[in-house]
Amino acid sequence: QQQQQRSSQRNTRNNITSIIRRYISPIFVQACIMTFLAEWGDRSQVTTIVLAASENLLGVIVGGTIGHGLCTGLAVIGGRFIAQRISAKTVTLVGGVVFLCFALSAFFIRPDK
């Protein structure tokens, strides 16, 4: 009896795992986790929390989802467009230089100016 129950549980678990692997690709999981972690605590999330506290909850959910989807979609399409014309090494180098410029400006320029 217990042996059959364990076997049934194992089969159910294997079926669920098989379905998940078939329909959810590793890149989907990676993009989901990266986006979630990057947005967690971001200014836009704080703004969304404030909106949700004072406005229609459904409107905030739908508007936030559509807005974020459009923004992410444009980033993906723009990234693909740039990647077809410029090497990843060049993009990384330019991004690094810009990041260092921002860091230096934050170090030398006071926030009150």
N, CA and C atoms as an extended XYZ file, in Angstrom:
339
Properties=species:S:1:pos:R:3:atomname:S:1:resname:S:1:resid:I:1 pbc="F F F"
N         0.838       -1.190        0.000 N   GLN     1
C         0.000        0.000        0.000 CA  GLN     1
C         0.888        1.261        0.000 C   GLN     1
N         1.805        1.343        0.980 N   GLN     2
C         2.687        2.511        1.060 CA  GLN     2
C         3.629        2.575       -0.140 C   GLN     2
N         4.053        1.410       -0.592 N   GLN     3
C         4.939        1.341       -1.762 CA  GLN     3
C         4.228        1.913       -2.991 C   GLN     3
N         2.958        1.562       -3.170 N   GLN     4
C         2.191        2.079       -4.299 CA  GLN     4
C         2.000        3.592       -4.184 C   GLN     4
N         1.762        4.053       -2.971 N   GLN     5
C         1.563        5.476       -2.744 CA  GLN     5
C         2.837        6.262       -3.077 C   GLN     5
N         3.979        5.759       -2.644 N   ARG     6
C         5.252        6.417       -2.956 CA  ARG     6
C         5.516        6.420       -4.455 C   ARG     6
N         5.227        5.287       -5.094 N   SER     7
C         5.421        5.180       -6.535 CA  SER     7
C         4.516        6.164       -7.273 C   SER     7
N         3.288        6.289       -6.809 N   SER     8
C         2.344        7.224       -7.416 CA  SER     8
C         2.815        8.665       -7.235 C   SER     8
N         3.329        8.989       -6.054 N   GLN     9
C         3.839       10.337       -5.793 CA  GLN     9
C         5.047       10.640       -6.679 C   GLN     9
N         5.928        9.639       -6.835 N   ARG    10
C         7.100        9.810       -7.697 CA  ARG    10
C         6.678       10.050       -9.144 C   ARG    10
N         5.692        9.273       -9.613 N   ASN    11
C         5.210        9.438      -10.985 CA  ASN    11
C         4.594       10.821      -11.188 C   ASN    11
N         3.825       11.269      -10.205 N   THR    12
C         3.219       12.598      -10.289 CA  THR    12
C         4.302       13.667      -10.341 C   THR    12
N         5.295       13.545       -9.473 N   ARG    13
C         6.401       14.499       -9.445 CA  ARG    13
C         7.152       14.492      -10.776 C   ARG    13
N         7.405       13.313      -11.328 N   ASN    14
C         8.100       13.209      -12.610 CA  ASN    14
C         7.273       13.825      -13.735 C   ASN    14
N         5.954       13.622      -13.700 N   ASN    15
C         5.091       14.209      -14.727 CA  ASN    15
C         5.104       15.732      -14.655 C   ASN    15
N         5.029       16.261      -13.447 N   ILE    16
C         5.055       17.717      -13.276 CA  ILE    16
C         6.392       18.279      -13.749 C   ILE    16
N         7.482       17.631      -13.371 N   THR    17
C         8.810       18.065      -13.803 CA  THR    17
C         8.923       18.031      -15.320 C   THR    17
N         8.396       16.999      -15.940 N   SER    18
C         8.432       16.872      -17.392 CA  SER    18
C         7.657       18.001      -18.064 C   SER    18
N         6.491       18.320      -17.525 N   ILE    19
C         5.681       19.407      -18.086 CA  ILE    19
C         6.408       20.739      -17.949 C   ILE    19
N         6.983       20.984      -16.784 N   ILE    20
C         7.707       22.235      -16.558 CA  ILE    20
C         8.884       22.353      -17.520 C   ILE    20
N         9.642       21.294      -17.686 N   ARG    21
C        10.805       21.337      -18.588 CA  ARG    21
C        10.391       21.512      -20.038 C   ARG    21
N         9.228       20.987      -20.394 N   ARG    22
C         8.772       21.081      -21.773 CA  ARG    22
C         8.321       22.501      -22.121 C   ARG    22
N         7.667       23.179      -21.198 N   TYR    23
C         7.056       24.469      -21.504 CA  TYR    23
C         7.810       25.680      -20.970 C   TYR    23
N         8.698       25.489      -20.040 N   ILE    24
C         9.437       26.617      -19.479 CA  ILE    24
C        10.918       26.414      -19.772 C   ILE    24
N        11.444       27.254      -20.656 N   SER    25
C        12.839       27.108      -21.060 CA  SER    25
C        13.763       27.743      -20.020 C   SER    25
N        15.024       27.339      -20.008 N   PRO    26
C        15.988       27.942      -19.076 CA  PRO    26
C        16.138       29.452      -19.270 C   PRO    26
N        16.041       29.933      -20.513 N   ILE    27
C        16.175       31.374      -20.739 CA  ILE    27
C        14.976       32.116      -20.162 C   ILE    27
N        13.795       31.496      -20.184 N   PHE    28
C        12.613       32.104      -19.565 CA  PHE    28
C        12.838       32.275      -18.074 C   PHE    28
N        13.323       31.229      -17.432 N   VAL    29
C        13.576       31.281      -15.987 CA  VAL    29
C        14.652       32.315      -15.678 C   VAL    29
N        15.727       32.330      -16.465 N   GLN    30
C        16.815       33.281      -16.242 CA  GLN    30
C        16.326       34.721      -16.404 C   GLN    30
N        15.575       34.989      -17.461 N   ALA    31
C        15.066       36.345      -17.688 CA  ALA    31
C        14.105       36.761      -16.581 C   ALA    31
N        13.274       35.840      -16.145 N   CYS    32
C        12.318       36.137      -15.079 CA  CYS    32
C        13.040       36.476      -13.776 C   CYS    32
N        13.987       35.668      -13.401 N   ILE    33
C        14.716       35.891      -12.146 CA  ILE    33
C        15.542       37.173      -12.218 C   ILE    33
N        16.234       37.385      -13.340 N   MET    34
C        17.062       38.589      -13.472 CA  MET    34
C        16.209       39.856      -13.413 C   MET    34
N        15.070       39.849      -14.106 N   THR    35
C        14.197       41.021      -14.098 CA  THR    35
C        13.630       41.263      -12.711 C   THR    35
N        13.198       40.193      -12.059 N   PHE    36
C        12.637       40.327      -10.710 CA  PHE    36
C        13.664       40.918       -9.751 C   PHE    36
N        14.871       40.375       -9.762 N   LEU    37
C        15.904       40.857       -8.844 CA  LEU    37
C        16.353       42.280       -9.178 C   LEU    37
N        16.406       42.607      -10.472 N   ALA    38
C        16.826       43.954      -10.867 CA  ALA    38
C        15.789       44.998      -10.474 C   ALA    38
N        14.525       44.637      -10.514 N   GLU    39
C        13.456       45.586      -10.210 CA  GLU    39
C        13.143       45.671       -8.724 C   GLU    39
N        13.557       44.686       -7.949 N   TRP    40
C        13.211       44.649       -6.530 CA  TRP    40
C        13.818       45.855       -5.819 C   TRP    40
N        12.973       46.694       -5.251 N   GLY    41
C        13.447       47.863       -4.524 CA  GLY    41
C        13.798       49.041       -5.415 C   GLY    41
N        13.555       48.906       -6.714 N   ASP    42
C        13.838       49.977       -7.658 CA  ASP    42
C        12.866       51.141       -7.419 C   ASP    42
N        13.232       52.309       -7.881 N   ARG    43
C        12.382       53.485       -7.713 CA  ARG    43
C        11.004       53.284       -8.337 C   ARG    43
N        10.967       52.615       -9.489 N   SER    44
C         9.674       52.377      -10.134 CA  SER    44
C         8.796       51.463       -9.282 C   SER    44
N         9.394       50.540       -8.561 N   GLN    45
C         8.608       49.669       -7.688 CA  GLN    45
C         8.052       50.457       -6.506 C   GLN    45
N         8.847       51.334       -5.946 N   VAL    46
C         8.378       52.169       -4.840 CA  VAL    46
C         7.227       53.055       -5.316 C   VAL    46
N         7.354       53.612       -6.511 N   THR    47
C         6.283       54.426       -7.082 CA  THR    47
C         5.017       53.602       -7.271 C   THR    47
N         5.172       52.376       -7.735 N   THR    48
C         4.024       51.493       -7.914 CA  THR    48
C         3.362       51.184       -6.580 C   THR    48
N         4.144       51.000       -5.540 N   ILE    49
C         3.592       50.749       -4.204 CA  ILE    49
C         2.770       51.946       -3.742 C   ILE    49
N         3.295       53.149       -3.963 N   VAL    50
C         2.569       54.362       -3.570 CA  VAL    50
C         1.272       54.485       -4.367 C   VAL    50
N         1.334       54.222       -5.669 N   LEU    51
C         0.124       54.262       -6.490 CA  LEU    51
C        -0.910       53.250       -6.010 C   LEU    51
N        -0.455       52.044       -5.710 N   ALA    52
C        -1.374       50.989       -5.267 CA  ALA    52
C        -2.030       51.339       -3.940 C   ALA    52
N        -1.340       52.093       -3.109 N   ALA    53
C        -1.901       52.467       -1.811 CA  ALA    53
C        -2.994       53.512       -1.948 C   ALA    53
N        -2.937       54.317       -3.018 N   SER    54
C        -3.884       55.424       -3.115 CA  SER    54
C        -4.828       55.355       -4.311 C   SER    54
N        -4.595       54.441       -5.236 N   GLU    55
C        -5.408       54.376       -6.454 CA  GLU    55
C        -6.028       52.993       -6.620 C   GLU    55
N        -6.729       52.811       -7.735 N   ASN    56
C        -7.390       51.551       -8.061 CA  ASN    56
C        -6.349       50.449       -8.242 C   ASN    56
N        -6.461       49.398       -7.445 N   LEU    57
C        -5.469       48.321       -7.448 CA  LEU    57
C        -5.374       47.635       -8.807 C   LEU    57
N        -6.510       47.317       -9.412 N   LEU    58
C        -6.503       46.640      -10.711 CA  LEU    58
C        -5.863       47.524      -11.781 C   LEU    58
N        -6.163       48.806      -11.751 N   GLY    59
C        -5.556       49.729      -12.712 CA  GLY    59
C        -4.049       49.795      -12.573 C   GLY    59
N        -3.571       49.779      -11.336 N   VAL    60
C        -2.124       49.813      -11.093 CA  VAL    60
C        -1.479       48.517      -11.584 C   VAL    60
N        -2.118       47.375      -11.309 N   ILE    61
C        -1.565       46.084      -11.746 CA  ILE    61
C        -1.495       46.020      -13.266 C   ILE    61
N        -2.609       46.334      -13.933 N   VAL    62
C        -2.650       46.243      -15.396 CA  VAL    62
C        -1.719       47.279      -16.028 C   VAL    62
N        -1.788       48.517      -15.548 N   GLY    63
C        -0.926       49.565      -16.103 CA  GLY    63
C         0.550       49.282      -15.893 C   GLY    63
N         0.903       48.828      -14.688 N   GLY    64
C         2.298       48.498      -14.401 CA  GLY    64
C         2.802       47.339      -15.239 C   GLY    64
N         1.947       46.324      -15.407 N   THR    65
C         2.337       45.154      -16.203 CA  THR    65
C         2.537       45.528      -17.666 C   THR    65
N         1.595       46.284      -18.219 N   ILE    66
C         1.718       46.689      -19.624 CA  ILE    66
C         2.924       47.615      -19.814 C   ILE    66
N         3.093       48.580      -18.920 N   GLY    67
C         4.230       49.495      -19.026 CA  GLY    67
C         5.563       48.777      -18.948 C   GLY    67
N         5.680       47.862      -17.991 N   HIS    68
C         6.934       47.121      -17.852 CA  HIS    68
C         7.151       46.206      -19.056 C   HIS    68
N         6.075       45.591      -19.536 N   GLY    69
C         6.184       44.727      -20.719 CA  GLY    69
C         6.653       45.496      -21.944 C   GLY    69
N         6.085       46.685      -22.152 N   LEU    70
C         6.511       47.513      -23.288 CA  LEU    70
C         7.974       47.930      -23.156 C   LEU    70
N         8.349       48.345      -21.968 N   CYS    71
C         9.731       48.771      -21.731 CA  CYS    71
C        10.709       47.615      -21.978 C   CYS    71
N        10.370       46.446      -21.442 N   THR    72
C        11.227       45.277      -21.624 CA  THR    72
C        11.260       44.846      -23.088 C   THR    72
N        10.103       44.881      -23.743 N   GLY    73
C        10.042       44.520      -25.163 CA  GLY    73
C        10.913       45.426      -26.015 C   GLY    73
N        10.845       46.729      -25.750 N   LEU    74
C        11.697       47.665      -26.492 CA  LEU    74
C        13.176       47.416      -26.211 C   LEU    74
N        13.500       47.072      -24.969 N   ALA    75
C        14.900       46.771      -24.630 CA  ALA    75
C        15.382       45.531      -25.377 C   ALA    75
N        14.529       44.518      -25.461 N   VAL    76
C        14.905       43.282      -26.160 CA  VAL    76
C        15.080       43.548      -27.651 C   VAL    76
N        14.120       44.245      -28.245 N   ILE    77
C        14.201       44.536      -29.682 CA  ILE    77
C        15.389       45.451      -29.973 C   ILE    77
N        15.567       46.483      -29.150 N   GLY    78
C        16.713       47.377      -29.328 CA  GLY    78
C        18.035       46.653      -29.133 C   GLY    78
N        18.089       45.777      -28.146 N   GLY    79
C        19.304       44.991      -27.906 CA  GLY    79
C        19.638       44.086      -29.074 C   GLY    79
N        18.617       43.460      -29.636 N   ARG    80
C        18.832       42.594      -30.807 CA  ARG    80
C        19.321       43.423      -31.994 C   ARG    80
N        18.715       44.585      -32.186 N   PHE    81
C        19.098       45.482      -33.281 CA  PHE    81
C        20.555       45.915      -33.138 C   PHE    81
N        20.934       46.328      -31.934 N   ILE    82
C        22.312       46.766      -31.683 CA  ILE    82
C        23.285       45.599      -31.838 C   ILE    82
N        22.911       44.424      -31.337 N   ALA    83
C        23.798       43.256      -31.395 CA  ALA    83
C        24.086       42.827      -32.828 C   ALA    83
N        23.164       43.109      -33.738 N   GLN    84
C        23.385       42.749      -35.139 CA  GLN    84
C        24.367       43.694      -35.828 C   GLN    84
N        24.584       44.875      -35.250 N   ARG    85
C        25.431       45.869      -35.888 CA  ARG    85
C        26.736       46.145      -35.152 C   ARG    85
N        26.734       45.911      -33.851 N   ILE    86
C        27.911       46.198      -33.032 CA  ILE    86
C        28.253       44.945      -32.237 C   ILE    86
N        29.528       44.663      -32.077 N   SER    87
C        29.928       43.463      -31.337 CA  SER    87
C        29.619       43.613      -29.848 C   SER    87
N        29.422       42.491      -29.187 N   ALA    88
C        29.138       42.488      -27.748 CA  ALA    88
C        30.312       43.080      -26.973 C   ALA    88
N        31.518       42.859      -27.472 N   LYS    89
C        32.708       43.395      -26.812 CA  LYS    89
C        32.683       44.927      -26.821 C   LYS    89
N        32.305       45.515      -27.947 N   THR    90
C        32.229       46.974      -28.051 CA  THR    90
C        31.157       47.531      -27.118 C   THR    90
N        29.986       46.887      -27.099 N   VAL    91
C        28.899       47.334      -26.219 CA  VAL    91
C        29.337       47.259      -24.762 C   VAL    91
N        30.013       46.175      -24.392 N   THR    92
C        30.493       46.014      -23.020 CA  THR    92
C        31.518       47.085      -22.674 C   THR    92
N        32.426       47.356      -23.586 N   LEU    93
C        33.450       48.375      -23.361 CA  LEU    93
C        32.831       49.764      -23.204 C   LEU    93
N        31.930       50.127      -24.102 N   VAL    94
C        31.270       51.437      -24.023 CA  VAL    94
C        30.447       51.533      -22.736 C   VAL    94
N        29.719       50.472      -22.401 N   GLY    95
C        28.934       50.468      -21.160 CA  GLY    95
C        29.810       50.631      -19.935 C   GLY    95
N        30.956       49.979      -19.931 N   GLY    96
C        31.889       50.098      -18.812 CA  GLY    96
C        32.445       51.504      -18.671 C   GLY    96
N        32.790       52.119      -19.797 N   VAL    97
C        33.320       53.490      -19.771 CA  VAL    97
C        32.246       54.459      -19.273 C   VAL    97
N        31.021       54.309      -19.765 N   VAL    98
C        29.924       55.180      -19.317 CA  VAL    98
C        29.683       54.993      -17.823 C   VAL    98
N        29.694       53.753      -17.367 N   PHE    99
C        29.503       53.465      -15.942 CA  PHE    99
C        30.595       54.139      -15.106 C   PHE    99
N        31.847       54.046      -15.545 N   LEU   100
C        32.943       54.702      -14.827 CA  LEU   100
C        32.787       56.223      -14.825 C   LEU   100
N        32.312       56.783      -15.929 N   CYS   101
C        32.073       58.236      -15.975 CA  CYS   101
C        31.007       58.639      -14.962 C   CYS   101
N        29.934       57.860      -14.874 N   PHE   102
C        28.898       58.147      -13.877 CA  PHE   102
C        29.460       58.027      -12.463 C   PHE   102
N        30.285       57.014      -12.237 N   ALA   103
C        30.871       56.826      -10.906 CA  ALA   103
C        31.766       58.010      -10.548 C   ALA   103
N        32.597       58.440      -11.480 N   LEU   104
C        33.473       59.587      -11.226 CA  LEU   104
C        32.673       60.866      -11.003 C   LEU   104
N        31.625       61.062      -11.793 N   SER   105
C        30.814       62.270      -11.609 CA  SER   105
C        30.116       62.245      -10.254 C   SER   105
N        29.674       61.089       -9.807 N   ALA   106
C        29.039       60.986       -8.489 CA  ALA   106
C        30.049       61.245       -7.382 C   ALA   106
N        31.291       60.891       -7.621 N   PHE   107
C        32.337       61.095       -6.622 CA  PHE   107
C        32.715       62.573       -6.501 C   PHE   107
N        32.772       63.280       -7.644 N   PHE   108
C        33.250       64.661       -7.644 CA  PHE   108
C        32.148       65.715       -7.568 C   PHE   108
N        30.954       65.398       -8.044 N   ILE   109
C        29.869       66.382       -8.054 CA  ILE   109
C        28.965       66.131       -6.857 C   ILE   109
N        28.783       67.153       -6.061 N   ARG   110
C        27.948       67.004       -4.868 CA  ARG   110
C        26.476       66.957       -5.275 C   ARG   110
N        25.649       66.206       -4.552 N   PRO   111
C        24.236       66.061       -4.909 CA  PRO   111
C        23.443       67.363       -4.853 C   PRO   111
N        23.861       68.305       -4.010 N   ASP   112
C        23.104       69.546       -3.870 CA  ASP   112
C        23.406       70.557       -4.977 C   ASP   112
N        24.259       70.208       -5.920 N   LYS   113
C        24.587       71.134       -7.012 CA  LYS   113
C        23.962       70.682       -8.293 C   LYS   113
